[in-house]
Amino acid sequence: MSSGQQARAQAAAITPGGQAPPVHERAPGDRVRALFDGHRLSPGQRRIAQYLVDHLTEAAFLSITELAERVGVSQPSVTRFATALGFTGYPALRDALQPMALSAVAGSPESREQFRRNELQAAVDAEIVNLENVRRLLADTDQVLDIGRELARSVPLTVLGLRISVSLAEYFAYAARRIHPDVRLVTRGGSVAYDALLQSREAGGTWALAFAMPRHAKETLSALRAARSAGLKIALITDTTLGPLVDEADVALTAGTGARLVFDSYAAPGMLSAALLQAMADADPERTQARLEGYEQVADQHGFFL
């Protein structure tokens, strides 16, 4: 089977709602999006994908030079994008897109405009699927409660997040400090991370919580190995169930990221983080209540909030 045939078969794959209808019955937009599903694309590659989605009827007939100029990328970037989708090159990708473009042209102008508007809704739909997967994960409450108990007992508790994962780590650390006496946030890699992890272990810490979202940084793997060498156990929140990052963790919780837009969205990892914070709070309710009340008194005294 050629790469173009494989892509057309992929475009007819099962949809989130169940079995897929025959290819000729599916909307052109759904068939184009199906080409990109299941592939980990870089932000630059997603720009190309978004252009193809937004300008399908024109883009499917452009040369590689013309497409690169329209998107504002190099020709090799277009070639790498095509091969990342499983094609032998851009011509094979174009061959797969052209029937979809002709089908879209046959539709009404209103339907084509609706297709473009619904791309953002499709991104939300993908996040809903990720949240459903987290819901199934949390059906086994014992696992999350056990991890929360271990993190609550670790004093200090180290929270690690590098590059794109910094925002998730900062959110978790900010909230955890309200219920935990010593939370140490690490957002820089290299020797800085190693020093922080070693100091945390020497101070009595037993666990580190790490966030690793795509694109997975090599320095995150190095930091996890440093944590393990320092004697810390590792709880990992990531988007994948396999790989070297998961291999380094004592326990891994998986939450998918939304990958339909140029940059990932993190509704599911955020929800999983909030659930883990709840488990930490429930692990020591007396300490949690005392710290929350103490913080509210300070906040009132100094007028932190409107």
C-alpha positions as a Markdown table, in Angstrom:
| # | Residue | x | y | z |
|---|---|---|---|---|
| 1 | Met | 0.0 | 0.0 | 0.0 |
| 2 | Ser | 1.4 | 3.4 | -1.0 |
| 3 | Ser | 1.8 | 6.3 | 1.5 |
| 4 | Gly | -1.1 | 8.1 | -0.2 |
| 5 | Gln | -3.3 | 5.0 | 0.1 |
| 6 | Gln | -2.3 | 4.6 | 3.8 |
| 7 | Ala | -3.2 | 8.2 | 4.5 |
| 8 | Arg | -6.6 | 7.8 | 2.8 |
| 9 | Ala | -7.2 | 4.7 | 4.9 |
| 10 | Gln | -6.3 | 6.7 | 8.0 |
| 11 | Ala | -8.6 | 9.4 | 7.0 |
| 12 | Ala | -11.4 | 6.9 | 7.1 |
| 13 | Ala | -10.5 | 5.7 | 10.6 |
| 14 | Ile | -12.9 | 5.4 | 13.5 |
| 15 | Thr | -14.2 | 8.7 | 14.8 |
| 16 | Pro | -14.6 | 9.6 | 18.5 |
| 17 | Gly | -18.3 | 8.9 | 18.2 |
| 18 | Gly | -17.9 | 5.3 | 17.1 |
| 19 | Gln | -17.4 | 3.6 | 13.7 |
| 20 | Ala | -16.6 | 5.8 | 10.8 |
| 21 | Pro | -19.0 | 6.2 | 7.9 |
| 22 | Pro | -17.7 | 5.4 | 4.4 |
| 23 | Val | -15.1 | 7.8 | 3.2 |
| 24 | His | -17.4 | 9.4 | 0.6 |
| 25 | Glu | -19.9 | 10.3 | 3.4 |
| 26 | Arg | -17.4 | 12.0 | 5.6 |
| 27 | Ala | -17.0 | 15.8 | 5.6 |
| 28 | Pro | -13.8 | 17.0 | 3.8 |
| 29 | Gly | -12.7 | 18.7 | 7.0 |
| 30 | Asp | -13.0 | 15.5 | 9.0 |
| 31 | Arg | -11.0 | 13.7 | 6.4 |
| 32 | Val | -8.2 | 16.3 | 6.5 |
| 33 | Arg | -8.0 | 16.4 | 10.2 |
| 34 | Ala | -7.8 | 12.6 | 10.3 |
| 35 | Leu | -4.5 | 12.8 | 8.4 |
| 36 | Phe | -3.0 | 14.7 | 11.4 |
| 37 | Asp | -4.5 | 12.6 | 14.2 |
| 38 | Gly | -2.1 | 10.4 | 16.1 |
| 39 | His | 1.0 | 12.3 | 14.9 |
| 40 | Arg | 3.2 | 14.3 | 17.3 |
| 41 | Leu | 3.8 | 17.5 | 15.2 |
| 42 | Ser | 6.1 | 20.4 | 16.2 |
| 43 | Pro | 4.5 | 23.9 | 16.4 |
| 44 | Gly | 6.0 | 24.8 | 13.0 |
| 45 | Gln | 4.5 | 21.7 | 11.5 |
| 46 | Arg | 1.1 | 22.5 | 13.1 |
| 47 | Arg | 1.2 | 25.8 | 11.3 |
| 48 | Ile | 1.4 | 24.0 | 8.0 |
| 49 | Ala | -1.4 | 21.6 | 9.1 |
| 50 | Gln | -3.6 | 24.6 | 10.1 |
| 51 | Tyr | -2.9 | 26.3 | 6.7 |
| 52 | Leu | -4.0 | 23.2 | 4.9 |
| 53 | Val | -7.2 | 23.0 | 7.0 |
| 54 | Asp | -8.0 | 26.6 | 6.5 |
| 55 | His | -7.2 | 26.8 | 2.8 |
| 56 | Leu | -7.8 | 23.2 | 1.7 |
| 57 | Thr | -9.4 | 24.0 | -1.7 |
| 58 | Glu | -6.4 | 26.1 | -2.7 |
| 59 | Ala | -3.5 | 24.6 | -0.8 |
| 60 | Ala | -4.1 | 21.1 | -2.2 |
| 61 | Phe | -3.0 | 22.3 | -5.6 |
| 62 | Leu | 0.0 | 24.4 | -4.6 |
| 63 | Ser | 3.6 | 23.4 | -5.4 |
| 64 | Ile | 5.9 | 22.8 | -2.4 |
| 65 | Thr | 7.5 | 26.2 | -3.1 |
| 66 | Glu | 4.2 | 28.0 | -3.1 |
| 67 | Leu | 3.0 | 26.3 | 0.0 |
| 68 | Ala | 6.2 | 27.1 | 1.9 |
| 69 | Glu | 5.9 | 30.8 | 0.9 |
| 70 | Arg | 2.2 | 30.9 | 1.9 |
| 71 | Val | 2.9 | 29.4 | 5.3 |
| 72 | Gly | 6.2 | 31.2 | 5.8 |
| 73 | Val | 8.4 | 28.1 | 6.3 |
| 74 | Ser | 11.2 | 26.5 | 4.3 |
| 75 | Gln | 10.7 | 23.9 | 1.6 |
| 76 | Pro | 12.5 | 21.3 | 3.7 |
| 77 | Ser | 10.1 | 22.0 | 6.5 |
| 78 | Val | 7.2 | 21.1 | 4.2 |
| 79 | Thr | 9.0 | 17.9 | 3.3 |
| 80 | Arg | 9.6 | 17.0 | 6.9 |
| 81 | Phe | 6.0 | 17.7 | 7.7 |
| 82 | Ala | 4.8 | 15.3 | 4.9 |
| 83 | Thr | 7.2 | 12.5 | 6.1 |
| 84 | Ala | 6.1 | 13.0 | 9.7 |
| 85 | Leu | 2.6 | 12.1 | 8.5 |
| 86 | Gly | 3.9 | 8.9 | 6.9 |
| 87 | Phe | 4.1 | 10.1 | 3.3 |
| 88 | Thr | 7.1 | 9.6 | 1.1 |
| 89 | Gly | 7.2 | 13.3 | 0.4 |
| 90 | Tyr | 5.1 | 16.4 | -0.3 |
| 91 | Pro | 3.8 | 15.1 | -3.7 |
| 92 | Ala | 2.3 | 12.0 | -2.0 |
| 93 | Leu | 0.6 | 14.3 | 0.6 |
| 94 | Arg | -0.8 | 16.5 | -2.1 |
| 95 | Asp | -2.2 | 13.5 | -3.9 |
| 96 | Ala | -4.1 | 12.6 | -0.8 |
| 97 | Leu | -5.4 | 16.1 | -0.2 |
| 98 | Gln | -6.7 | 16.8 | -3.7 |
| 99 | Pro | -9.7 | 14.5 | -3.7 |
| 100 | Met | -10.7 | 16.0 | -0.4 |
| 101 | Ala | -10.3 | 19.5 | -1.8 |
| 102 | Leu | -12.5 | 18.7 | -4.8 |
| 103 | Ser | -15.1 | 17.3 | -2.5 |
| 104 | Ala | -15.0 | 20.5 | -0.5 |
| 105 | Val | -15.4 | 22.6 | -3.7 |
| 106 | Ala | -18.5 | 20.7 | -4.5 |
| 107 | Gly | -20.0 | 21.8 | -1.2 |
| 108 | Ser | -21.7 | 25.1 | -0.6 |
| 109 | Pro | -19.8 | 28.3 | 0.4 |
| 110 | Glu | -21.7 | 28.1 | 3.7 |
| 111 | Ser | -20.5 | 24.6 | 4.4 |
| 112 | Arg | -16.9 | 25.5 | 3.6 |
| 113 | Glu | -17.0 | 28.5 | 6.0 |
| 114 | Gln | -18.6 | 26.3 | 8.7 |
| 115 | Phe | -15.7 | 23.8 | 8.2 |
| 116 | Arg | -13.2 | 26.6 | 9.0 |
| 117 | Arg | -15.1 | 27.9 | 12.0 |
| 118 | Asn | -15.4 | 24.4 | 13.5 |
| 119 | Glu | -11.7 | 23.8 | 13.6 |
| 120 | Leu | -11.5 | 25.4 | 17.1 |
| 121 | Gln | -14.5 | 23.4 | 18.2 |
| 122 | Ala | -12.7 | 20.3 | 17.0 |
| 123 | Ala | -9.8 | 21.2 | 19.3 |
| 124 | Val | -12.2 | 21.4 | 22.2 |
| 125 | Asp | -13.7 | 18.1 | 21.2 |
| 126 | Ala | -10.2 | 16.5 | 21.3 |
| 127 | Glu | -9.7 | 17.9 | 24.8 |
| 128 | Ile | -13.0 | 16.4 | 26.0 |
| 129 | Val | -11.7 | 13.0 | 24.9 |
| 130 | Asn | -8.5 | 13.7 | 27.0 |
| 131 | Leu | -10.6 | 14.6 | 30.0 |
| 132 | Glu | -12.7 | 11.4 | 29.5 |
| 133 | Asn | -9.5 | 9.4 | 29.7 |
| 134 | Val | -8.5 | 11.2 | 32.9 |
| 135 | Arg | -12.0 | 10.4 | 34.3 |
| 136 | Arg | -11.4 | 6.7 | 33.6 |
| 137 | Leu | -7.9 | 7.0 | 35.3 |
| 138 | Leu | -9.5 | 8.5 | 38.4 |
| 139 | Ala | -12.0 | 5.7 | 38.6 |
| 140 | Asp | -9.2 | 3.9 | 40.6 |
| 141 | Thr | -9.1 | 6.4 | 43.4 |
| 142 | Asp | -6.7 | 4.3 | 45.4 |
| 143 | Gln | -3.8 | 5.0 | 43.1 |
| 144 | Val | -4.2 | 8.7 | 43.2 |
| 145 | Leu | -4.9 | 8.7 | 47.0 |
| 146 | Asp | -1.7 | 6.7 | 47.6 |
| 147 | Ile | 0.4 | 9.0 | 45.6 |
| 148 | Gly | -1.1 | 12.1 | 47.3 |
| 149 | Arg | -0.4 | 10.5 | 50.7 |
| 150 | Glu | 3.3 | 9.9 | 49.7 |
| 151 | Leu | 3.7 | 13.5 | 48.4 |
| 152 | Ala | 2.1 | 14.9 | 51.5 |
| 153 | Arg | 4.5 | 13.0 | 53.7 |
| 154 | Ser | 7.6 | 14.2 | 51.8 |
| 155 | Val | 9.0 | 17.2 | 53.6 |
| 156 | Pro | 10.4 | 19.0 | 51.6 |
| 157 | Leu | 8.4 | 18.1 | 48.4 |
| 158 | Thr | 10.2 | 19.0 | 45.1 |
| 159 | Val | 8.1 | 19.9 | 42.1 |
| 160 | Leu | 9.9 | 19.8 | 38.8 |
| 161 | Gly | 8.8 | 21.2 | 35.4 |
| 162 | Leu | 11.1 | 22.4 | 32.6 |
| 163 | Arg | 10.5 | 24.3 | 29.4 |
| 164 | Ile | 6.8 | 24.1 | 28.4 |
| 165 | Ser | 6.0 | 22.1 | 31.6 |
| 166 | Val | 6.9 | 25.1 | 33.8 |
| 167 | Ser | 3.4 | 26.5 | 33.9 |
| 168 | Leu | 1.9 | 23.2 | 35.2 |
| 169 | Ala | 4.7 | 22.8 | 37.8 |
| 170 | Glu | 4.2 | 26.4 | 39.0 |
| 171 | Tyr | 0.4 | 25.9 | 39.3 |
| 172 | Phe | 0.9 | 22.8 | 41.4 |
| 173 | Ala | 3.6 | 24.3 | 43.6 |
| 174 | Tyr | 1.6 | 27.4 | 44.2 |
| 175 | Ala | -1.4 | 25.5 | 45.4 |
| 176 | Ala | 0.6 | 22.8 | 47.2 |
| 177 | Arg | 2.3 | 25.5 | 49.4 |
| 178 | Arg | -1.1 | 26.3 | 50.9 |
| 179 | Ile | -1.4 | 22.8 | 52.4 |
| 180 | His | 2.2 | 21.6 | 52.6 |
| 181 | Pro | 4.9 | 23.1 | 54.8 |
| 182 | Asp | 7.9 | 23.0 | 52.4 |
| 183 | Val | 7.4 | 22.8 | 48.6 |
| 184 | Arg | 10.4 | 23.5 | 46.4 |
| 185 | Leu | 9.9 | 24.4 | 42.8 |
| 186 | Val | 12.5 | 23.5 | 40.2 |
| 187 | Thr | 12.1 | 25.1 | 36.7 |
| 188 | Arg | 15.7 | 25.1 | 35.5 |
| 189 | Gly | 17.7 | 22.1 | 34.3 |
| 190 | Gly | 21.3 | 21.2 | 34.4 |
| 191 | Ser | 23.4 | 21.6 | 37.5 |
| 192 | Val | 20.8 | 24.0 | 39.0 |
| 193 | Ala | 18.2 | 21.2 | 39.0 |
| 194 | Tyr | 20.7 | 18.7 | 40.4 |
| 195 | Asp | 21.7 | 21.0 | 43.3 |
| 196 | Ala | 18.0 | 21.6 | 44.2 |
| 197 | Leu | 17.2 | 17.9 | 44.1 |
| 198 | Leu | 20.2 | 17.0 | 46.2 |
| 199 | Gln | 19.4 | 19.7 | 48.8 |
| 200 | Ser | 15.8 | 18.5 | 49.0 |
| 201 | Arg | 17.0 | 14.9 | 49.7 |
| 202 | Glu | 19.5 | 16.0 | 52.3 |
| 203 | Ala | 16.8 | 18.0 | 54.0 |
| 204 | Gly | 14.7 | 14.9 | 54.4 |
| 205 | Gly | 12.6 | 14.9 | 51.2 |
| 206 | Thr | 11.6 | 11.5 | 49.8 |
| 207 | Trp | 9.6 | 12.3 | 46.7 |
| 208 | Ala | 9.8 | 14.6 | 43.7 |
| 209 | Leu | 6.8 | 15.3 | 41.4 |
| 210 | Ala | 7.7 | 15.9 | 37.8 |
| 211 | Phe | 5.7 | 17.2 | 34.9 |
| 212 | Ala | 6.8 | 16.3 | 31.4 |
| 213 | Met | 4.7 | 17.5 | 28.5 |
| 214 | Pro | 5.7 | 17.4 | 24.8 |
| 215 | Arg | 8.0 | 18.2 | 23.4 |
| 216 | His | 9.8 | 16.2 | 25.9 |
| 217 | Ala | 13.1 | 17.9 | 26.8 |
| 218 | Lys | 16.3 | 15.9 | 27.2 |
| 219 | Glu | 17.1 | 18.0 | 30.3 |
| 220 | Thr | 13.9 | 16.7 | 31.9 |
| 221 | Leu | 15.2 | 13.1 | 31.5 |
| 222 | Ser | 18.6 | 14.2 | 33.0 |
| 223 | Ala | 16.8 | 15.8 | 36.0 |
| 224 | Leu | 14.8 | 12.6 | 36.6 |
| 225 | Arg | 18.0 | 10.6 | 36.6 |
| 226 | Ala | 19.6 | 13.1 | 39.0 |
| 227 | Ala | 16.6 | 12.8 | 41.3 |
| 228 | Arg | 16.9 | 9.1 | 41.3 |
| 229 | Ser | 20.6 | 9.2 | 41.9 |
| 230 | Ala | 20.0 | 11.6 | 44.8 |
| 231 | Gly | 17.7 | 9.0 | 46.4 |
| 232 | Leu | 14.4 | 10.6 | 45.7 |
| 233 | Lys | 11.4 | 8.7 | 44.4 |
| 234 | Ile | 9.6 | 10.1 | 41.4 |
| 235 | Ala | 6.0 | 10.7 | 40.6 |
| 236 | Leu | 5.5 | 11.7 | 37.0 |
| 237 | Ile | 2.6 | 13.4 | 35.2 |
| 238 | Thr | 3.1 | 13.1 | 31.4 |
| 239 | Asp | 1.2 | 12.5 | 28.2 |
| 240 | Thr | 2.7 | 9.1 | 27.3 |
| 241 | Thr | 2.6 | 5.6 | 28.9 |
| 242 | Leu | 5.9 | 4.5 | 27.5 |
| 243 | Gly | 9.4 | 5.8 | 27.0 |
| 244 | Pro | 12.6 | 6.7 | 28.9 |
| 245 | Leu | 10.8 | 9.3 | 31.1 |
| 246 | Val | 8.3 | 6.8 | 32.3 |
| 247 | Asp | 11.1 | 4.3 | 32.8 |
| 248 | Glu | 12.7 | 6.6 | 35.3 |
| 249 | Ala | 9.6 | 7.2 | 37.4 |
| 250 | Asp | 8.4 | 5.1 | 40.3 |
| 251 | Val | 4.8 | 5.9 | 39.3 |
| 252 | Ala | 3.4 | 7.7 | 36.3 |
| 253 | Leu | 0.0 | 9.3 | 35.7 |
| 254 | Thr | -1.0 | 9.9 | 32.1 |
| 255 | Ala | -3.0 | 12.8 | 30.8 |
| 256 | Gly | -3.2 | 13.6 | 27.1 |
| 257 | Thr | -2.5 | 17.1 | 25.7 |
| 258 | Gly | -4.6 | 18.8 | 23.1 |
| 259 | Ala | -2.6 | 18.8 | 19.9 |
| 260 | Arg | -4.9 | 20.3 | 17.3 |
| 261 | Leu | -3.8 | 23.9 | 17.6 |
| 262 | Val | -0.4 | 25.4 | 17.0 |
| 263 | Phe | 0.5 | 25.0 | 20.7 |
| 264 | Asp | -0.7 | 22.2 | 23.0 |
| 265 | Ser | -3.5 | 22.8 | 25.5 |
| 266 | Tyr | -3.4 | 21.2 | 29.0 |
| 267 | Ala | -7.0 | 20.8 | 30.2 |
| 268 | Ala | -6.4 | 17.1 | 31.1 |
| 269 | Pro | -3.0 | 17.5 | 32.9 |
| 270 | Gly | -4.5 | 20.4 | 34.8 |
| 271 | Met | -7.4 | 18.4 | 36.0 |
| 272 | Leu | -5.1 | 15.5 | 37.0 |
| 273 | Ser | -2.9 | 18.0 | 38.9 |
| 274 | Ala | -6.0 | 19.3 | 40.8 |
| 275 | Ala | -7.1 | 15.8 | 41.7 |
| 276 | Leu | -3.6 | 15.0 | 43.0 |
| 277 | Leu | -3.7 | 18.2 | 45.1 |
| 278 | Gln | -7.0 | 17.1 | 46.5 |
| 279 | Ala | -5.5 | 13.7 | 47.4 |
| 280 | Met | -2.6 | 15.5 | 49.2 |
| 281 | Ala | -5.1 | 17.7 | 51.1 |
| 282 | Asp | -7.1 | 14.6 | 52.2 |
| 283 | Ala | -4.0 | 12.8 | 53.3 |
| 284 | Asp | -3.5 | 15.1 | 56.3 |
| 285 | Pro | -6.8 | 16.9 | 56.9 |
| 286 | Glu | -5.8 | 18.5 | 60.1 |
| 287 | Arg | -2.7 | 20.0 | 58.7 |
| 288 | Thr | -4.6 | 21.1 | 55.6 |
| 289 | Gln | -7.2 | 22.9 | 57.6 |
| 290 | Ala | -4.8 | 24.6 | 59.8 |
| 291 | Arg | -2.6 | 25.9 | 57.0 |
| 292 | Leu | -5.6 | 27.0 | 54.9 |
| 293 | Glu | -7.1 | 28.9 | 57.9 |
| 294 | Gly | -3.7 | 30.5 | 58.6 |
| 295 | Tyr | -3.3 | 31.6 | 55.0 |
| 296 | Glu | -6.7 | 33.2 | 55.0 |
| 297 | Gln | -5.9 | 35.2 | 58.1 |
| 298 | Val | -2.7 | 36.5 | 56.5 |
| 299 | Ala | -4.5 | 37.2 | 53.3 |
| 300 | Asp | -7.2 | 39.2 | 55.1 |
| 301 | Gln | -4.6 | 41.0 | 57.2 |
| 302 | His | -2.6 | 42.2 | 54.2 |
| 303 | Gly | -5.4 | 42.6 | 51.8 |
| 304 | Phe | -4.1 | 40.2 | 49.2 |
| 305 | Phe | -7.4 | 40.0 | 47.2 |
| 306 | Leu | -10.1 | 42.3 | 46.0 |
